[in-house]
Amino acid sequence: MEAVSQFQVALSNELMPFILRIKDGNTTDEKVTISLAVGMFLSKQATLAQAAELAKKSIWDFTDVLRSLGIPWSEYTETELSMDELSLSKLAGA
């Protein structure tokens, strides 16, 4: 069994309504953990896999969490878009 360090954090009353609106997680602790994992992912301090692990979710479940929050879970660059458009145009002309 994994050892868990526990400590208390005081959350302001203003934060609680936002924490409680998080759909995933059954307890406040789980909701805060998921929220922190999402924040770590968004700030690029954790990869998708690392954030999912921190949230105690599978990658697929974590991407569902991100999707429910309107957060894209992958980056699609302009170069990738151009390459895809070129490939599609070649396929259409074939």
C-alpha distances in whole Angstrom, upper triangle without the diagonal:
4,6,9,13,15,19,22,24,27,29,32,34,35,32,30,33,31,28,28,30,27,27,23,21,21,21,22,19,18,22,22,19,21,24,22,21,25,26,25,26,29,30,29,26,23,24,24,21,19,20,19,15,16,17,14,17,18,21,24,22,22,26,27,26,28,31,31,31,34,32,33,30,32,35,38,41,44,45,42,45,48,46,46,49,51,49,50,53,54,52,55,58,57
4,6,10,12,16,19,21,25,26,30,31,33,29,28,31,29,25,27,28,25,26,22,19,20,19,20,17,16,20,19,16,18,21,19,18,22,23,21,23,26,26,25,23,20,21,21,18,16,17,16,13,13,14,12,15,17,20,22,21,20,24,25,24,26,29,29,29,32,30,31,28,30,32,36,38,42,42,40,42,45,44,44,47,49,47,48,52,52,51,53,56,55
4,7,10,13,16,19,23,24,28,30,31,28,27,30,29,25,26,29,26,27,23,20,21,19,20,16,16,20,19,16,19,21,19,19,22,23,21,23,27,26,26,23,21,23,23,20,18,18,18,15,14,16,14,18,20,22,25,23,22,26,27,25,27,30,30,30,33,31,32,29,31,34,37,40,43,44,42,44,47,46,46,49,51,50,50,54,54,53,56,59,58
4,6,10,13,15,19,20,24,26,28,24,24,26,25,22,23,25,23,24,21,18,18,16,17,13,13,17,15,13,16,18,16,16,20,20,19,21,24,24,24,21,19,21,22,20,17,17,17,14,12,14,13,16,19,21,24,22,21,24,26,23,25,28,28,28,30,29,30,28,30,32,36,38,42,43,41,43,46,46,45,48,50,49,50,53,54,53,55,58,58
4,7,10,13,16,18,22,24,26,23,23,26,25,21,23,26,23,25,22,19,20,17,17,13,14,17,15,13,17,18,16,16,20,20,19,21,24,23,24,20,20,22,23,21,18,18,19,16,13,15,15,19,22,23,26,24,23,26,27,25,26,30,29,28,31,29,31,29,31,33,37,39,42,43,42,44,47,47,46,49,51,50,51,54,55,55,57,60,60
4,7,10,13,15,19,21,23,20,20,23,22,19,20,23,21,23,21,18,18,15,14,11,13,15,13,12,16,17,15,16,20,20,19,22,24,24,25,21,21,24,24,23,20,19,20,17,14,15,16,19,23,24,27,25,23,26,27,24,26,29,28,27,30,29,31,29,32,34,38,40,43,44,43,45,48,48,47,50,52,52,52,55,57,56,58,61,61
4,7,10,13,16,19,21,18,18,22,21,18,20,23,21,24,22,19,19,16,14,11,14,16,13,13,17,17,15,17,20,19,19,22,24,23,25,22,22,25,25,25,21,20,21,20,16,17,18,22,25,26,29,26,24,28,28,25,26,30,29,27,31,29,31,30,33,34,38,40,43,45,44,45,48,49,48,51,53,53,53,56,58,57,59,62,62
4,7,9,13,15,17,15,15,19,19,16,18,21,20,22,21,18,18,15,12,10,14,15,12,13,16,16,15,17,20,19,19,23,24,23,25,23,23,26,26,26,23,21,22,21,18,18,19,23,26,28,30,27,25,28,28,25,26,29,28,26,30,28,31,30,33,35,39,40,44,45,44,45,49,49,49,51,54,53,54,57,58,58,59,62,63
4,6,10,12,14,12,12,16,16,13,16,19,18,21,20,18,18,15,12,10,14,14,10,12,15,14,13,16,18,17,18,21,22,21,23,21,22,25,25,26,22,20,22,21,17,17,20,22,26,27,29,26,24,27,27,23,24,28,26,24,27,26,29,28,31,33,36,38,41,43,42,43,47,47,47,49,52,51,52,55,56,56,57,60,61
4,6,9,12,10,11,14,15,13,15,18,18,21,21,19,19,16,12,12,15,15,12,14,17,15,15,18,20,18,20,23,23,23,25,23,24,27,27,28,25,23,24,24,20,20,22,25,28,29,31,28,26,28,28,25,25,29,27,25,28,27,30,30,33,34,38,39,42,45,44,45,48,49,48,50,53,53,53,56,58,57,59,62,63
4,6,8,6,7,11,11,10,12,15,15,19,19,17,18,15,11,11,14,13,10,13,15,13,13,17,18,16,18,21,21,21,24,22,23,26,26,27,25,22,23,23,20,19,22,24,27,28,29,26,24,26,26,22,23,26,24,21,25,24,27,27,31,32,35,37,40,42,42,42,45,47,46,48,51,51,51,53,55,55,56,59,60
4,5,5,7,10,11,11,13,15,16,20,21,20,20,17,13,15,17,15,13,16,18,15,16,19,20,18,20,23,22,22,26,24,26,28,28,30,27,24,26,27,23,22,25,27,30,30,32,29,26,28,28,24,24,27,25,22,25,25,29,29,32,33,37,38,41,43,43,43,46,48,47,48,52,52,52,54,56,56,57,60,61
4,5,5,8,10,10,11,14,16,19,20,19,19,17,13,15,18,15,14,18,19,16,18,21,21,20,23,25,24,25,28,27,28,30,30,31,29,26,27,28,25,23,26,27,31,31,32,29,27,29,28,24,25,27,24,22,25,26,29,30,33,35,38,40,42,45,44,44,47,49,48,49,52,53,52,55,57,57,57,60,62
4,6,7,8,10,11,13,15,18,20,20,20,18,14,17,18,16,14,18,18,15,17,20,20,18,21,23,22,23,26,26,27,29,29,31,29,25,27,28,25,23,26,27,30,30,31,28,26,27,26,23,23,25,22,20,23,23,27,28,31,32,35,37,39,42,41,41,44,46,45,46,50,50,49,52,54,54,54,58,59
4,6,5,6,9,10,12,15,16,16,17,15,12,13,15,12,10,14,15,12,13,17,16,15,18,20,19,20,23,22,23,26,25,27,25,21,23,24,21,19,22,23,27,27,27,24,22,24,23,19,20,22,20,17,20,20,24,25,28,29,32,34,37,39,39,39,42,43,42,44,47,47,47,49,52,51,52,55,56
4,5,5,6,9,10,13,15,14,14,12,9,12,13,10,10,14,14,12,14,17,17,16,20,21,21,22,25,24,25,27,26,27,26,22,23,24,21,19,21,22,26,26,27,24,22,24,23,19,20,22,19,17,21,21,25,26,29,31,34,36,39,41,40,40,44,45,44,45,48,48,48,51,53,52,53,56,57
4,6,5,6,9,12,14,14,15,13,11,14,15,12,12,16,15,13,16,19,17,17,21,22,21,23,26,26,26,28,26,28,27,23,24,25,23,20,23,23,26,27,27,23,22,23,22,18,19,21,18,16,19,20,24,25,29,30,33,35,38,41,39,39,43,44,42,44,47,47,46,49,52,51,51,54,56
4,5,5,7,10,12,13,14,14,11,13,14,10,10,13,13,10,13,15,14,14,17,19,17,19,22,22,22,24,23,25,24,20,21,23,20,17,20,21,24,24,24,21,19,20,19,15,16,17,15,12,16,17,20,21,25,27,29,32,34,37,36,35,39,40,39,40,44,44,43,46,48,47,48,51,52
4,5,6,9,10,10,11,10,7,10,10,6,7,10,10,8,11,13,13,13,16,17,17,19,21,21,21,23,21,23,21,18,18,20,17,14,17,18,21,22,22,19,17,19,18,14,15,17,15,13,16,17,21,21,25,27,30,32,35,37,36,36,40,41,39,41,44,44,43,46,48,48,48,52,53
4,5,8,10,9,10,9,7,10,10,7,9,12,12,11,14,16,15,16,19,20,20,22,25,24,24,25,23,25,24,20,20,21,19,16,18,19,22,23,23,19,18,20,18,15,17,18,15,14,18,19,22,23,26,29,32,34,37,40,38,38,41,42,41,42,46,45,44,47,50,49,49,53,54
4,6,9,10,11,11,10,13,12,9,11,14,12,11,14,16,15,16,19,20,19,21,24,24,23,24,22,24,24,20,20,22,20,17,19,18,21,22,21,18,17,18,16,13,14,15,12,11,15,16,20,21,24,27,29,32,34,37,35,35,39,40,38,39,43,43,41,44,47,46,46,49,51
4,6,7,10,10,9,11,10,6,9,11,9,8,12,13,11,13,16,16,16,19,21,21,20,21,19,20,20,16,16,18,16,13,15,15,18,18,18,14,13,15,13,9,11,13,10,9,13,14,17,18,21,24,27,29,32,35,33,33,36,37,35,37,40,40,39,42,44,43,44,47,48
4,7,8,11,11,13,10,8,11,13,10,11,14,14,13,16,18,18,18,21,23,23,22,22,19,20,21,17,16,18,17,13,15,14,16,17,16,12,12,14,11,8,11,12,9,9,13,14,17,18,21,24,27,30,33,35,33,33,36,37,35,37,40,39,38,41,43,42,43,46,47
4,7,9,10,11,8,6,10,10,8,9,13,12,12,15,17,16,17,20,21,21,19,20,17,18,18,14,13,15,14,10,11,10,13,14,14,10,10,12,10,7,11,12,10,11,14,15,17,17,20,24,26,29,32,35,32,32,36,36,34,36,40,39,38,41,43,42,42,46,46
4,6,7,8,5,5,9,9,7,10,12,12,13,16,17,18,19,21,22,22,20,21,18,18,18,15,13,14,13,9,10,10,14,15,15,12,12,15,13,10,13,15,13,14,18,18,20,19,23,26,29,32,35,37,35,35,39,39,37,40,43,42,41,44,46,45,46,49,50
4,7,8,6,7,11,11,11,13,15,16,17,19,21,21,23,25,26,25,23,24,22,22,21,18,17,17,16,13,13,13,16,19,19,15,15,18,16,14,17,19,16,17,21,21,24,23,27,30,33,36,39,41,39,39,43,43,41,43,46,45,44,48,49,48,49,52,53
4,5,5,6,9,10,11,12,14,15,17,18,20,21,23,24,26,25,23,25,23,23,21,19,17,18,16,13,13,15,18,21,21,17,17,20,19,16,19,21,18,18,22,22,25,24,28,31,34,37,40,42,40,41,44,45,43,45,48,47,47,50,52,50,51,55,55
4,5,5,6,8,10,10,12,14,15,16,18,20,21,22,24,23,22,24,22,23,21,18,18,18,15,13,14,16,20,21,22,19,17,20,19,16,18,21,18,18,21,21,25,24,28,30,33,36,39,41,40,40,44,44,43,45,48,47,47,50,52,51,52,55,56
4,5,5,6,9,10,11,12,14,15,16,18,20,21,22,21,20,22,21,20,18,16,16,15,13,11,12,14,18,20,21,18,17,20,19,16,18,21,19,19,22,22,24,23,27,29,33,35,39,40,39,40,43,43,42,45,47,47,46,50,51,50,52,55,55
4,5,5,6,8,10,11,12,14,15,16,18,20,21,20,18,19,18,18,16,14,13,13,11,8,9,11,15,16,17,14,13,16,16,13,15,18,16,16,20,19,22,20,24,27,30,33,36,38,36,37,40,41,39,42,44,43,43,47,48,47,48,52,52
4,5,5,6,9,10,11,12,14,15,16,18,20,19,18,19,18,18,17,14,13,14,12,9,11,12,16,17,18,14,13,16,15,11,13,16,14,13,17,17,20,19,23,25,28,31,34,36,35,35,39,39,38,40,43,42,42,45,47,46,47,50,51
4,5,5,6,9,10,10,12,14,15,16,18,17,16,18,17,18,16,13,14,14,11,9,12,14,17,18,19,16,14,17,17,13,15,18,16,15,18,17,20,19,23,25,29,31,34,36,35,35,39,39,38,40,43,43,43,46,48,47,48,51,52
4,5,5,6,9,10,11,12,14,15,16,15,14,16,15,15,13,10,10,11,7,6,9,11,14,15,17,14,12,15,16,12,14,17,16,15,18,17,19,18,21,24,27,30,33,35,33,34,38,38,37,39,42,41,41,45,46,45,47,50,50
4,5,5,6,9,10,11,12,14,15,14,13,14,13,13,12,9,9,10,8,5,8,9,12,13,14,11,9,12,12,9,10,13,13,12,15,14,16,15,18,21,24,27,30,32,30,31,35,35,33,36,39,38,38,41,43,42,43,46,47
4,5,5,6,9,10,11,12,14,14,13,15,14,15,14,10,11,13,10,8,12,12,15,15,16,14,11,13,14,10,10,14,13,11,14,12,15,15,18,20,24,26,29,31,30,30,34,35,34,36,39,38,38,41,43,42,43,47,47
4,5,5,6,9,10,10,12,11,11,13,13,14,12,9,11,12,8,8,12,13,16,16,18,16,12,15,16,12,12,16,16,14,16,14,17,15,18,20,24,26,29,31,30,31,34,35,34,36,39,39,39,42,44,43,45,48,48
4,5,5,6,9,10,11,9,8,10,9,10,8,5,7,8,6,6,9,10,13,12,14,13,9,12,13,11,10,14,15,13,15,13,15,13,16,18,21,24,27,29,27,28,32,32,31,34,36,36,36,39,41,40,42,45,45
4,5,5,6,9,10,10,9,10,9,11,10,7,8,11,9,8,12,12,13,12,14,12,9,10,12,9,7,11,12,10,12,9,11,10,13,15,19,21,24,26,25,26,29,30,29,31,34,34,34,37,38,38,39,42,43
4,5,5,6,8,8,9,11,11,14,12,9,12,13,11,11,15,15,17,16,17,16,12,13,15,12,11,14,15,12,13,11,13,12,15,16,20,22,25,27,26,27,30,31,30,32,35,35,35,38,40,40,41,44,45
4,6,5,6,5,5,8,9,11,9,7,10,12,9,10,14,14,16,15,17,16,13,14,16,14,12,16,17,15,16,13,14,13,15,16,19,21,24,26,25,26,30,30,30,32,35,34,35,38,40,39,41,44,44
4,5,5,6,5,6,6,9,8,6,9,11,10,11,14,14,14,12,15,14,11,11,14,12,10,13,15,13,14,10,11,9,11,12,16,18,21,23,21,23,26,26,26,29,31,31,31,34,36,36,37,40,41
4,5,8,8,9,9,13,12,9,12,15,13,13,17,16,17,15,17,16,13,12,15,13,10,13,14,12,12,9,9,9,11,11,15,16,20,22,21,22,25,26,25,28,30,30,31,33,35,35,37,39,40
4,5,8,10,11,14,13,11,14,16,14,15,19,19,20,18,20,20,16,16,18,16,14,17,18,15,16,12,13,12,13,13,17,18,21,23,22,24,26,27,27,30,32,32,33,36,37,37,39,41,43
4,5,7,9,12,10,10,13,15,14,15,18,18,19,16,19,19,15,15,18,17,14,17,19,17,17,13,13,11,12,12,15,16,19,21,20,22,25,25,25,28,30,30,31,34,35,35,37,40,40
4,7,10,12,9,9,13,13,12,14,17,17,18,16,19,19,16,17,20,18,16,19,21,19,19,16,16,14,15,15,19,20,23,24,23,25,28,28,29,31,33,33,35,37,38,39,41,43,44
4,7,8,5,6,9,10,9,11,14,14,15,13,16,16,13,14,17,16,14,17,19,18,18,15,15,12,13,14,18,19,23,24,23,25,28,28,28,30,32,32,33,36,37,37,39,42,42
4,5,5,6,8,10,10,12,14,13,13,11,14,15,12,12,16,15,13,16,18,17,18,14,13,10,10,12,15,17,21,21,20,22,25,25,24,27,29,29,30,33,34,34,36,38,39
4,6,5,6,9,10,10,12,11,10,7,10,11,8,8,12,12,10,13,15,15,15,12,11,7,9,11,15,17,21,22,19,21,25,24,23,26,28,28,28,32,33,32,34,37,37
4,6,5,6,9,10,10,9,8,6,10,11,9,10,13,13,13,15,18,18,18,15,14,11,12,14,18,20,24,24,22,24,27,26,25,29,31,29,30,34,34,33,36,39,38
4,5,5,6,9,10,10,10,9,13,13,10,12,15,14,14,17,19,18,20,16,16,13,14,16,20,22,26,26,24,26,30,29,28,32,33,32,33,37,37,37,39,42,42
4,5,5,6,8,9,10,9,12,11,8,10,13,11,11,14,16,15,16,13,14,11,13,16,19,22,25,26,24,26,29,29,28,31,34,33,33,37,38,37,39,42,42
4,5,5,6,5,6,5,9,8,5,8,11,10,10,13,15,15,16,14,14,11,14,17,20,23,27,27,25,27,30,30,28,31,34,32,33,36,37,36,38,41,41
4,5,5,6,7,8,11,11,9,12,14,13,14,17,18,18,20,18,18,15,17,20,23,26,29,30,28,30,33,32,31,34,36,35,36,39,40,39,41,44,44
4,5,8,10,11,14,12,10,13,15,13,14,17,18,17,20,17,18,16,18,21,24,27,30,31,29,31,34,34,33,36,38,37,38,41,42,41,43,46,46
4,5,9,10,12,10,8,11,12,10,12,15,15,15,17,16,17,15,18,21,24,27,30,32,29,31,34,34,33,36,38,37,37,41,42,41,43,46,46
4,7,9,12,10,9,12,13,12,14,17,17,17,20,18,19,17,20,23,26,29,33,33,31,33,36,35,34,37,39,38,38,42,43,42,43,47,46
4,6,8,6,6,9,10,9,12,14,14,16,18,16,17,14,17,21,24,27,30,31,29,30,33,33,31,34,37,35,35,39,40,38,40,43,43
4,5,5,6,9,10,11,12,14,15,17,18,17,17,14,16,19,22,25,29,29,27,28,31,30,29,32,34,32,32,36,37,35,37,40,40
4,6,5,6,9,10,10,12,14,15,16,14,14,10,12,16,18,22,25,26,23,24,28,27,25,28,31,29,29,33,34,32,34,37,37
4,5,5,6,9,10,10,12,14,15,14,13,11,13,16,18,22,25,26,23,24,27,26,24,27,30,28,28,31,32,31,32,36,35
4,5,5,6,9,10,11,13,14,14,14,12,15,18,21,24,27,29,26,26,30,29,27,30,33,31,31,34,36,34,35,39,39
4,5,5,6,9,10,11,12,11,11,9,12,16,19,22,25,27,24,25,29,28,27,29,32,31,31,34,35,34,35,39,39
4,5,5,6,8,10,10,9,8,6,9,13,15,19,22,24,21,21,25,25,23,26,28,27,27,30,32,30,32,35,36
4,5,5,6,9,10,10,10,9,12,16,18,22,25,26,23,23,27,27,25,27,30,29,28,32,33,32,33,36,37
4,5,5,6,9,9,10,10,13,17,19,23,26,27,25,25,29,29,27,29,33,32,31,34,36,35,36,39,40
4,5,5,6,5,7,7,10,13,16,19,22,24,22,22,26,26,25,27,30,29,29,32,34,33,34,37,38
4,5,5,6,7,8,11,14,15,19,21,24,21,21,25,25,23,25,28,27,26,30,32,30,31,35,35
4,6,8,10,11,14,17,19,22,25,27,25,24,28,29,27,28,32,31,30,33,35,34,34,38,39
4,5,9,11,14,16,18,21,24,26,25,24,28,29,27,28,32,32,31,33,36,35,35,39,40
4,7,9,12,14,15,18,20,23,22,21,24,26,24,25,28,28,27,30,33,32,32,35,37
4,6,9,11,13,16,18,21,19,19,23,24,22,24,27,27,27,29,32,31,32,35,36
4,6,7,9,13,15,18,16,16,19,20,19,20,24,23,23,26,28,28,28,32,33
4,7,10,13,16,18,16,16,20,20,19,21,24,24,24,27,28,28,29,32,33
4,6,10,13,14,12,13,17,17,16,18,21,20,21,24,25,25,26,29,30
4,6,10,11,10,11,14,15,14,16,19,19,20,22,24,24,26,28,29
4,7,8,6,7,10,11,11,13,15,16,16,19,20,21,22,25,26
4,5,5,6,9,10,11,12,14,15,17,18,20,21,22,24,26
4,5,5,6,9,10,10,12,14,15,16,18,20,21,22,24
4,5,5,6,9,10,11,12,14,15,17,18,20,21,23
4,5,5,6,9,10,11,12,14,15,16,18,20,21
4,5,5,6,9,10,10,12,14,15,16,18,20
4,5,5,6,9,10,11,12,14,15,17,18
4,5,5,6,9,10,11,12,14,15,17
4,5,5,6,9,10,10,12,14,15
4,5,5,6,9,10,10,12,14
4,5,5,6,9,10,11,12
4,5,5,6,9,10,11
4,5,5,6,9,10
4,5,5,6,9
4,5,5,6
4,5,5
4,6
4
